């Protein structure tokens, strides 16, 4: 037999990830890191085992059986093996419950687990994110009856009592525009609220509960008239109660994740709070799920780079290993620098989330978290797509072959820019977060992270000055302000990532490791300014394709 190429081998995701190791070693107290290390190591073991198994067995997808052999409607969903293992892995290693501990470090400890578990979970982390968000929103609501009913299940450390929660907002009239919600909540003769309508994207329909937006019968139009309801999907007999599954969606990626279109016909529901301002009540959920999105996007980057780097040591071309080819080495270096910036931003947001939830953050950090959450989500999502796409090129034709499992990485990465708000929607959310304070919270954070007068600090603050100047130029022109939002968002995200990379470079210097400084130099050499021109007539001409009149 002729030449056979060695397949890439996955390094241990916990023991051999220097970026994660350095971050946890410098951020977490020693006793906290020691306490969670066994779970992190076990999740790394699981990721290795799952990767090996999937190289030997074909991928499977969930299957919806709507009718049984005798004509009864059952709407039964058969899940993939990884999803069947999900409750056990989640509860055994506190993937979700660890984020709701009493320590300000709880969120960092949780998202370290998420980072390691996600690539092996087949997007089981999607409903985990929504369950985490639901637990957070319910705690904020103060509805003790619902809290006591749901939270022991959502945060359970026992697989037999663990529940998943969905997030049912999207409908056919509007995606991000939830004010067009058509689902109606009616009270029956006994006073029980029941939901009637159609939910277009239900990514956790297999869960036991959900938070759903609906318009109380007789309420006005618009977003403010919506109410937030807590629902349980099945009765005590295990049968769906008031839910019909129309179909599972065929998606570009996340094939193992059963995303359903459902009809609600009298589903029992309990108001979470007042019968209005439901979107405001669900806001704490969105902050959490967007952080999950950012961390999962970073985890996908880490997986793609790890495989590409290993393959570069096994594949030779033109007499040299790929790793020894200067252009290939530079390509890998660029990917690594982007990844380290994205990792730093995502985990800094996780750190801020933990501190502010425990009211231990500084005054400016509440506004900083509100600003950085959409920025981290939108930028890490876009960066993940680019890095994973570049990684596939590193494998040449093998990166385009389904049997390698590599194309699935790219298809899956595309969801990060869509789920929990597209890039444009989040850019507009960033404008709202800027509010009256502008970039001041970010400026304060940069100054605290980088004391002194380093070149990195000067470059970042100068870019913030340029951004503030643009904001001042367009603040009175709403169209120009919105047209500039995406460029502002990418610029601010890169500024914060650069500051965090510079801090990591200091950590590396103290430890005798020059790689973090190299990543910082490479990242900043690409520039921080991504500002766009204000709106002008060319936007309409090029967007519509219509000839000039």
C-alpha positions as CSV (number, residue, x, y, z in Angstrom):
1,X,0.0,0.0,0.0
2,X,1.2,3.5,-0.8
3,X,1.6,6.5,1.6
4,X,-1.1,7.1,4.2
5,X,-1.4,10.4,6.0
6,X,-1.5,10.4,9.8
7,X,-4.7,12.0,11.0
8,X,-4.5,14.9,13.4
9,X,-4.5,14.0,17.1
10,X,-6.2,16.1,19.7
11,X,-4.1,17.3,22.7
12,X,-5.6,17.0,26.1
13,X,-7.9,20.1,26.2
14,X,-7.2,20.9,29.8
15,X,-3.7,19.7,30.6
16,X,-2.2,21.1,27.3
17,X,-4.0,24.4,26.9
18,X,-1.5,27.0,28.0
19,X,-4.0,29.9,27.5
20,X,-6.6,28.4,29.8
21,X,-4.0,27.3,32.3
22,X,-2.4,30.8,32.5
23,X,-5.8,32.5,32.8
24,X,-7.0,30.3,35.6
25,X,-3.7,30.4,37.3
26,X,-3.6,34.2,37.4
27,X,-7.3,34.8,38.0
28,X,-8.6,32.1,40.4
29,X,-7.5,31.8,44.0
30,X,-5.3,28.8,44.5
31,X,-7.9,26.9,46.6
32,X,-10.7,27.6,44.0
33,X,-8.6,26.3,41.2
34,X,-7.6,23.2,43.2
35,X,-11.3,22.5,43.9
36,X,-12.5,22.6,40.3
37,X,-9.4,21.0,38.7
38,X,-10.7,17.4,39.0
39,X,-13.8,18.4,37.1
40,X,-11.8,20.2,34.4
41,X,-9.5,17.3,34.0
42,X,-12.4,14.8,33.7
43,X,-14.1,17.0,31.1
44,X,-10.8,17.1,29.1
45,X,-10.8,13.3,29.3
46,X,-14.3,13.2,28.0
47,X,-13.5,15.5,25.1
48,X,-10.6,13.2,24.1
49,X,-12.7,10.1,24.3
50,X,-15.6,11.8,22.3
51,X,-13.2,12.9,19.6
52,X,-11.8,9.4,19.2
53,X,-15.2,7.8,19.2
54,X,-16.4,10.2,16.5
55,X,-13.5,9.3,14.3
56,X,-14.6,5.7,14.3
57,X,-18.4,6.0,14.1
58,X,-20.7,8.0,11.8
59,X,-22.4,11.1,13.2
60,X,-26.1,10.8,13.9
61,X,-28.9,13.2,14.2
62,X,-32.1,13.4,16.3
63,X,-35.2,11.8,14.8
64,X,-38.7,12.9,15.3
65,X,-41.5,10.2,15.3
66,X,-44.8,12.0,15.3
67,X,-47.1,8.9,15.2
68,X,-46.8,5.5,16.7
69,X,-47.6,2.3,14.9
70,X,-51.2,2.5,16.0
71,X,-51.9,6.0,14.9
72,X,-51.5,7.8,18.2
73,X,-49.7,11.2,18.1
74,X,-46.5,10.8,20.2
75,X,-44.0,13.4,19.0
76,X,-41.1,11.4,20.3
77,X,-37.6,12.6,19.7
78,X,-34.7,10.2,19.6
79,X,-31.4,11.9,20.7
80,X,-27.8,11.3,19.8
81,X,-25.5,9.4,22.3
82,X,-23.8,12.6,23.4
83,X,-27.2,14.2,24.2
84,X,-28.2,11.1,26.1
85,X,-24.9,11.5,28.1
86,X,-25.6,15.2,28.7
87,X,-27.5,15.1,31.9
88,X,-24.9,12.9,33.5
89,X,-21.9,14.9,32.4
90,X,-23.6,18.2,33.3
91,X,-24.6,17.2,36.9
92,X,-21.5,15.0,37.6
93,X,-19.1,17.9,36.8
94,X,-21.3,20.8,37.9
95,X,-21.1,22.3,34.4
96,X,-24.1,24.5,35.1
97,X,-24.5,24.4,38.9
98,X,-21.0,25.7,39.5
99,X,-22.0,29.1,38.1
100,X,-24.6,29.7,40.8
101,X,-22.3,29.2,43.8
102,X,-21.7,31.9,46.4
103,X,-18.3,32.9,45.3
104,X,-17.5,35.8,42.9
105,X,-15.4,33.3,41.0
106,X,-18.3,30.9,40.4
107,X,-18.8,32.2,36.8
108,X,-15.1,31.8,35.9
109,X,-15.2,28.2,37.2
110,X,-18.4,27.5,35.3
111,X,-17.2,28.8,32.0
112,X,-13.9,26.9,32.3
113,X,-16.1,23.8,32.4
114,X,-18.2,25.0,29.5
115,X,-15.1,25.8,27.4
116,X,-13.9,22.2,27.9
117,X,-17.2,20.4,27.5
118,X,-18.7,22.3,24.6
119,X,-16.8,20.8,21.6
120,X,-17.6,17.3,22.9
121,X,-21.2,18.0,23.8
122,X,-22.7,18.2,20.2
123,X,-24.2,21.5,21.2
124,X,-25.9,20.2,24.3
125,X,-24.4,23.4,25.7
126,X,-27.1,25.3,23.8
127,X,-29.9,24.2,26.1
128,X,-27.6,24.4,29.1
129,X,-27.0,28.1,28.3
130,X,-30.8,28.6,28.2
131,X,-31.2,26.7,31.4
132,X,-28.6,28.8,33.1
133,X,-30.2,31.9,31.7
134,X,-33.6,30.8,32.9
135,X,-32.3,30.2,36.4
136,X,-30.7,33.6,36.4
137,X,-33.9,35.3,35.2
138,X,-36.1,33.5,37.7
139,X,-33.8,34.5,40.6
140,X,-34.0,38.1,39.5
141,X,-37.8,37.9,39.3
142,X,-38.3,37.2,42.9
143,X,-41.2,34.8,42.1
144,X,-40.6,32.5,45.0
145,X,-43.1,29.9,44.0
146,X,-41.6,29.4,40.6
147,X,-38.0,29.7,42.0
148,X,-38.7,26.9,44.5
149,X,-40.3,24.8,41.8
150,X,-37.7,25.2,39.0
151,X,-34.3,26.0,40.4
152,X,-33.7,22.8,42.3
153,X,-34.1,21.0,39.0
154,X,-32.1,23.5,36.8
155,X,-29.2,23.5,39.2
156,X,-29.4,19.8,40.3
157,X,-26.3,17.7,40.7
158,X,-28.3,14.6,40.2
159,X,-29.1,13.5,36.6
160,X,-32.4,11.9,37.6
161,X,-33.8,15.2,38.8
162,X,-32.0,17.6,36.3
163,X,-34.2,19.7,34.0
164,X,-33.4,21.6,30.9
165,X,-35.2,24.9,30.1
166,X,-36.0,26.3,26.7
167,X,-36.2,30.0,25.7
168,X,-39.3,30.4,23.5
169,X,-39.3,33.9,21.9
170,X,-38.8,33.6,18.2
171,X,-41.9,33.6,16.0
172,X,-42.5,33.7,12.2
173,X,-43.5,37.5,12.1
174,X,-40.3,38.6,13.8
175,X,-37.0,37.1,14.9
176,X,-35.2,39.8,17.0
177,X,-38.3,42.0,16.7
178,X,-40.2,40.2,19.5
179,X,-42.7,43.0,19.7
180,X,-44.5,41.2,16.8
181,X,-45.1,38.1,19.0
182,X,-48.5,36.5,18.1
183,X,-48.7,33.9,21.0
184,X,-51.7,34.7,23.2
185,X,-52.0,33.9,26.9
186,X,-55.6,33.3,28.0
187,X,-57.0,32.4,31.4
188,X,-59.4,29.4,31.5
189,X,-62.4,29.2,33.8
190,X,-60.3,28.1,36.7
191,X,-57.9,31.1,36.3
192,X,-55.1,29.0,34.8
193,X,-53.1,30.8,32.2
194,X,-52.7,28.9,28.9
195,X,-50.6,29.7,25.9
196,X,-51.9,29.5,22.3
197,X,-49.6,30.2,19.3
198,X,-46.6,29.1,17.3
199,X,-42.9,29.2,18.3
200,X,-40.6,29.1,15.3
201,X,-37.3,28.2,16.9
202,X,-37.4,25.9,20.0
203,X,-33.9,24.6,20.5
204,X,-34.6,22.9,23.8
205,X,-38.0,21.4,23.1
206,X,-36.8,18.2,24.7
207,X,-36.4,20.1,27.9
208,X,-38.8,19.8,30.8
209,X,-39.5,23.6,31.1
210,X,-39.2,26.9,29.2
211,X,-39.6,30.6,29.6
212,X,-41.9,31.9,26.9
213,X,-43.1,35.4,25.8
214,X,-46.8,35.8,25.1
215,X,-49.3,38.6,24.9
216,X,-52.0,38.4,27.6
217,X,-55.4,38.4,25.9
218,X,-56.7,42.0,25.7
219,X,-53.3,43.6,26.2
220,X,-52.0,46.2,23.8
221,X,-49.6,45.9,20.9
222,X,-45.9,46.3,21.0
223,X,-43.1,44.9,23.1
224,X,-44.0,46.4,26.4
225,X,-47.4,44.6,26.5
226,X,-45.7,41.2,26.4
227,X,-45.5,39.0,29.5
228,X,-43.0,36.3,30.5
229,X,-44.3,32.9,31.4
230,X,-42.8,29.8,33.0
231,X,-44.1,26.6,31.4
232,X,-43.5,22.8,31.9
233,X,-43.6,20.8,28.7
234,X,-45.1,17.5,30.0
235,X,-47.6,16.4,32.5
236,X,-46.9,13.9,35.3
237,X,-47.8,11.1,32.9
238,X,-44.9,12.1,30.6
239,X,-47.2,13.2,27.8
240,X,-46.9,16.6,26.1
241,X,-49.4,19.1,27.5
242,X,-50.7,21.5,24.9
243,X,-47.6,21.1,22.6
244,X,-47.5,19.8,19.1
245,X,-44.1,19.4,17.4
246,X,-44.6,20.3,13.7
247,X,-41.1,19.3,12.6
248,X,-37.4,19.4,13.4
249,X,-35.5,22.0,11.4
250,X,-32.9,21.1,8.8
251,X,-30.0,23.5,9.5
252,X,-26.6,24.4,8.1
253,X,-24.9,23.1,11.2
254,X,-25.6,22.0,14.8
255,X,-27.2,18.9,13.3
256,X,-27.3,17.0,16.6
257,X,-29.3,19.8,18.3
258,X,-33.0,19.2,17.9
259,X,-34.5,22.5,17.0
260,X,-38.2,22.4,16.6
261,X,-41.2,24.3,15.3
262,X,-44.0,23.9,17.7
263,X,-47.7,24.8,18.2
264,X,-49.0,25.7,21.6
265,X,-52.6,24.8,22.2
266,X,-53.5,25.5,25.8
267,X,-50.1,24.9,27.4
268,X,-50.4,25.7,31.1
269,X,-48.3,28.7,32.0
270,X,-47.4,30.7,35.1
271,X,-46.5,34.4,34.9
272,X,-43.0,35.0,36.1
273,X,-43.7,38.6,37.1
274,X,-46.2,41.3,36.1
275,X,-48.3,40.8,32.9
276,X,-46.2,43.4,31.0
277,X,-42.5,44.2,30.2
278,X,-41.7,40.5,29.7
279,X,-38.7,41.4,27.6
280,X,-37.3,43.4,30.5
281,X,-37.8,40.4,32.7
282,X,-36.0,38.1,30.4
283,X,-33.0,40.4,30.0
284,X,-30.9,38.7,32.7
285,X,-31.2,35.5,30.7
286,X,-29.9,37.1,27.5
287,X,-26.8,38.4,29.3
288,X,-26.0,34.9,30.5
289,X,-26.7,33.1,27.2
290,X,-24.6,35.7,25.2
291,X,-21.7,34.9,27.5
292,X,-22.2,31.2,26.8
293,X,-22.2,32.0,23.1
294,X,-18.8,33.8,23.4
295,X,-17.2,31.1,25.4
296,X,-18.5,28.3,23.1
297,X,-17.2,30.3,20.0
298,X,-13.8,30.5,21.7
299,X,-13.9,26.7,22.4
300,X,-14.6,26.0,18.7
301,X,-11.5,28.1,17.8
302,X,-9.4,26.2,20.3
303,X,-10.5,22.9,18.8
304,X,-9.8,23.9,15.2
305,X,-6.4,25.4,16.0
306,X,-5.3,22.4,18.1
307,X,-6.1,20.1,15.2
308,X,-4.5,22.3,12.6
309,X,-1.3,22.8,14.7
310,X,-1.0,19.0,15.3
311,X,-1.6,18.3,11.6
312,X,1.1,20.8,10.7
313,X,3.6,18.5,12.5
314,X,2.5,15.4,10.6
315,X,2.0,16.6,7.1
316,X,4.9,17.3,4.8
317,X,4.9,19.1,1.4
318,X,7.8,20.2,-0.8
319,X,10.3,18.5,1.4
320,X,9.3,20.3,4.7
321,X,6.7,19.7,7.4
322,X,3.9,22.3,7.2
323,X,5.0,23.7,10.5
324,X,8.4,24.5,9.0
325,X,6.9,26.3,6.0
326,X,7.2,30.1,6.9
327,X,3.8,31.1,5.4
328,X,2.0,28.2,7.0
329,X,3.6,29.1,10.4
330,X,2.5,32.7,10.0
331,X,-1.0,31.6,9.2
332,X,-1.2,29.5,12.4
333,X,0.3,32.4,14.4
334,X,-2.3,34.8,13.1
335,X,-5.1,32.3,14.1
336,X,-3.5,31.9,17.6
337,X,-3.3,35.6,18.2
338,X,-6.9,36.1,17.3
339,X,-7.9,33.2,19.4
340,X,-6.0,34.5,22.5
341,X,-7.7,37.9,22.1
342,X,-11.1,36.3,21.8
343,X,-10.5,34.0,24.8
344,X,-9.3,36.9,27.0
345,X,-12.4,39.0,26.2
346,X,-14.9,36.1,26.7
347,X,-13.4,35.1,30.0
348,X,-13.1,38.6,31.2
349,X,-16.8,39.0,30.7
350,X,-17.4,35.8,32.6
351,X,-15.2,37.3,35.4
352,X,-17.2,40.5,35.4
353,X,-20.5,38.6,35.4
354,X,-19.5,36.7,38.5
355,X,-18.4,39.8,40.4
356,X,-21.4,41.9,39.6
357,X,-23.9,39.1,40.4
358,X,-22.3,39.0,43.9
359,X,-22.3,42.8,44.1
360,X,-18.5,42.7,44.5
361,X,-17.7,44.6,41.3
362,X,-16.5,48.2,41.2
363,X,-18.9,51.0,40.3
364,X,-17.9,51.2,36.7
365,X,-18.0,47.4,36.2
366,X,-21.8,47.2,36.0
367,X,-21.8,49.6,33.0
368,X,-18.7,47.8,31.6
369,X,-20.5,44.4,31.7
370,X,-23.5,45.9,30.0
371,X,-21.3,47.2,27.2
372,X,-18.9,44.2,26.9
373,X,-21.5,41.5,26.8
374,X,-22.8,42.3,23.3
375,X,-19.3,43.2,22.2
376,X,-17.8,39.9,23.3
377,X,-20.7,37.9,21.7
378,X,-20.6,39.6,18.4
379,X,-16.8,39.8,17.9
380,X,-16.0,36.2,19.2
381,X,-18.7,34.9,16.9
382,X,-17.2,36.5,13.8
383,X,-13.7,35.6,14.8
384,X,-14.7,32.0,15.3
385,X,-16.0,31.7,11.8
386,X,-12.9,33.2,10.3
387,X,-10.5,31.1,12.4
388,X,-12.3,27.8,11.8
389,X,-12.5,28.5,8.1
390,X,-8.8,29.2,8.0
391,X,-8.2,26.0,9.9
392,X,-10.0,24.0,7.3
393,X,-7.6,25.4,4.7
394,X,-4.7,24.2,6.7
395,X,-5.8,20.6,5.9
396,X,-6.1,21.2,2.2
397,X,-8.6,18.9,0.6
398,X,-9.0,16.9,3.8
399,X,-10.6,19.9,5.4
400,X,-13.5,19.6,2.9
401,X,-14.2,15.9,3.4
402,X,-17.0,15.0,5.7
403,X,-15.4,11.9,7.1
404,X,-12.7,13.9,8.8
405,X,-15.3,15.8,10.9
406,X,-13.7,19.1,10.0
407,X,-16.5,20.6,7.8
408,X,-18.9,20.3,10.7
409,X,-16.7,22.6,12.7
410,X,-17.2,25.4,10.2
411,X,-21.0,24.7,9.8
412,X,-21.4,24.8,13.5
413,X,-19.4,28.0,14.0
414,X,-21.8,29.9,11.8
415,X,-24.5,29.7,14.4
416,X,-22.6,31.8,16.9
417,X,-23.2,35.0,14.8
418,X,-26.9,34.3,14.6
419,X,-28.0,32.8,17.9
420,X,-28.9,35.3,20.6
421,X,-28.8,38.3,18.2
422,X,-27.1,38.9,14.9
423,X,-24.0,41.1,14.6
424,X,-26.1,44.1,13.6
425,X,-28.7,43.6,16.3
426,X,-26.0,43.4,18.9
427,X,-24.2,46.5,17.5
428,X,-27.3,48.5,18.0
429,X,-27.6,47.0,21.5
430,X,-24.1,48.3,22.1
431,X,-25.2,51.8,21.2
432,X,-27.9,51.6,23.9
433,X,-25.3,50.4,26.3
434,X,-23.0,53.3,25.6
435,X,-25.8,55.7,26.7
436,X,-24.7,58.8,28.4
437,X,-21.3,57.5,29.7
438,X,-20.0,56.6,26.3
439,X,-16.7,54.6,26.4
440,X,-15.8,55.9,29.9
441,X,-16.2,52.5,31.6
442,X,-14.0,50.8,29.0
443,X,-11.4,53.6,29.4
444,X,-11.4,53.1,33.1
445,X,-10.9,49.3,32.7
446,X,-8.0,49.8,30.3
447,X,-6.3,52.2,32.7
448,X,-6.7,49.8,35.6
449,X,-5.5,46.8,33.6
450,X,-2.4,48.7,32.2
451,X,-1.0,51.1,34.7
452,X,2.0,53.2,33.6
453,X,2.5,54.5,30.1
454,X,3.2,51.5,27.9
455,X,3.0,51.6,24.1
456,X,0.0,49.3,24.3
457,X,-1.9,51.5,26.7
458,X,-1.2,54.6,24.5
459,X,-2.4,52.8,21.3
460,X,-5.6,51.6,23.0
461,X,-6.5,54.9,24.6
462,X,-5.7,56.7,21.3
463,X,-8.1,54.4,19.5
464,X,-10.8,55.1,22.2
465,X,-10.2,58.8,21.6
466,X,-10.9,58.3,17.9
467,X,-14.0,56.3,18.6
468,X,-15.3,59.0,20.9
469,X,-14.7,61.6,18.3
470,X,-16.7,59.6,15.7
471,X,-19.5,59.2,18.2
472,X,-19.5,63.0,18.8
473,X,-19.7,63.6,15.1
474,X,-22.7,61.4,14.4
475,X,-24.6,61.5,17.7
476,X,-27.2,63.8,16.4
477,X,-27.7,61.9,13.2
478,X,-29.4,58.6,14.0
479,X,-29.0,57.1,10.6
480,X,-25.2,57.8,10.6
481,X,-24.9,56.6,14.1
482,X,-26.5,53.3,13.4
483,X,-24.6,52.9,10.1
484,X,-21.4,53.3,12.1
485,X,-22.4,50.9,14.9
486,X,-20.8,47.7,13.6
487,X,-17.4,49.4,13.1
488,X,-17.6,51.0,16.5
489,X,-18.4,47.6,18.0
490,X,-15.5,45.8,16.4
491,X,-13.2,48.6,17.4
492,X,-14.2,48.6,21.1
493,X,-14.1,44.8,21.3
494,X,-10.5,44.8,19.8
495,X,-9.5,47.6,22.2
496,X,-10.6,45.6,25.2
497,X,-9.1,42.3,23.9
498,X,-5.8,44.2,23.3
499,X,-5.7,45.5,26.9
500,X,-6.3,42.0,28.2
501,X,-3.6,40.5,25.9
502,X,-1.2,43.1,27.2
503,X,-2.0,42.1,30.8
504,X,-1.5,38.4,29.9
505,X,1.9,39.4,28.4
506,X,2.8,40.7,31.8
507,X,1.7,37.4,33.4
508,X,3.8,35.5,30.8
509,X,6.9,37.7,31.4
510,X,6.7,36.9,35.1
511,X,6.5,33.2,34.4
512,X,9.2,33.3,31.8
513,X,6.9,32.6,28.9
514,X,7.3,34.9,25.9
515,X,4.3,33.5,24.0
516,X,1.6,35.7,25.4
517,X,3.7,38.8,24.5
518,X,4.1,37.5,21.0
519,X,0.3,37.0,20.7
520,X,-0.2,40.6,21.9
521,X,2.2,42.0,19.4
522,X,0.7,40.1,16.6
523,X,-2.8,41.1,17.5
524,X,-2.0,44.8,17.9
525,X,0.0,44.8,14.7
526,X,-3.3,44.1,12.9
527,X,-4.6,47.4,14.2
528,X,-7.5,48.2,16.5
529,X,-9.5,50.7,14.5
530,X,-12.4,49.2,12.5
531,X,-14.4,52.4,12.4
532,X,-16.7,52.9,9.4
533,X,-17.7,56.0,7.6
534,X,-21.1,57.5,8.5
535,X,-24.1,56.7,6.4
536,X,-24.2,58.2,3.0
537,X,-26.0,57.7,-0.3
538,X,-23.6,55.0,-1.4
539,X,-25.1,52.7,1.2
540,X,-28.4,52.6,-0.5
541,X,-27.0,52.4,-4.0
542,X,-24.8,49.4,-3.2
543,X,-27.2,47.7,-0.8
544,X,-30.2,47.8,-3.2
545,X,-28.3,47.4,-6.4
546,X,-30.6,50.0,-7.9
547,X,-29.2,52.4,-10.5
548,X,-28.6,56.0,-9.6
549,X,-31.5,58.3,-10.6
